[in-house]
Structure formats: C-alpha cells, structure tokens
C-alpha cells in the first residue's frame, strides 16, 4: 500500500525537542559547521557504539540517506539523528547499492534525481536485496508532480516527500514504518 502523510505548514524542530543549535563559520568561501542537538540525544554519534546503537533501542531506525547534493544529504542525516535514528550517507547511487549489499538498514531515504542511476532504479535494486526485506523506502526529491509520485509508487517507495524535508512528515513516516 502506498501511503501519504499530511505535511504541516510550520516546523520548529529545535523548539519541539528543546534542543540547541550552534553554527561556526570559518570565513568567506571557507565553509563552517552546524550542530543541532536536543537534550535527550545523549552522546554524539561518534561516541556511541556504532555497531549496535540502533538495534539496541526500540523505535530507532538505521537509515541510509542517498543524495548527490552533499548539503541536502548531510542536513537530512542530521535531522534523522536529532530524531534519534542512526543515519549513514552515500552520495553516489552505485556506492549506495554496494553499501546496502554490505549492511542492513531499516529505511532508505533516496533522492530521485541521482546521476548515473535515478532513485527509482536504485530503490528497485535495493528492494531486490535480501538484506532490504521489509525496509521502508522514502523518496525525498525536488520532483513533486503527480506523475512523479506515481513513478515513486511504481518503484516501490512507501512515501514521497518534496524537498525541503518536512521534519514532522519524515518523523511520522519513520515511526509508522511500512504501510500494511
């Protein structure tokens, strides 16, 4: 079954979680760093035991985020971690497929407009892997027309969200899991 979740109009992620945000710029054209952390997040992801952190906590999902836009991928991964999930990132669809062959994930958040192999084909190939049996598939894309949603459904996605990510809708989809 293909499911949709109503997308709220206003999002206040950090207020909702009682968290903190910090940014630090290095200088013009030199980048910077951003951190968002709710009070219940516990130690930083690098400090946790990566091998079993997600499996040890009910409701926590291991999520592979695939987007060729590094900023978009990192933002989604950060949001997932703020929500309490364990996120991994791949920027290339072939690398993502290799990662899905080697590791188990509970959910996949895939961009559709990927170079070399679009997100629909990537979803089809990942869904064929034994490790991905029962996994949740979420399209997070700039394509939002009805034919785009239909193509995502045909490729086996459970949810289709248009960028920018709606945090509440993404959180609901991850909590709800695959529709019955």
Protein Blocks (a to p, Z undefined) as FASTA:
>chain_A
ZZdddddfbdcfklmnopacddddfbghkbpadddddfklopafklpcfklmmmmpghia
cdddddfblklmmmmmmmmmmnopacdddfbfklmmmmmmmpccfbdcddfkbghiafkl
mmmmmmmpmklgoiacddddfblcfklmmmmmmnopabdcdddddfklmmmmmmnopaZZ
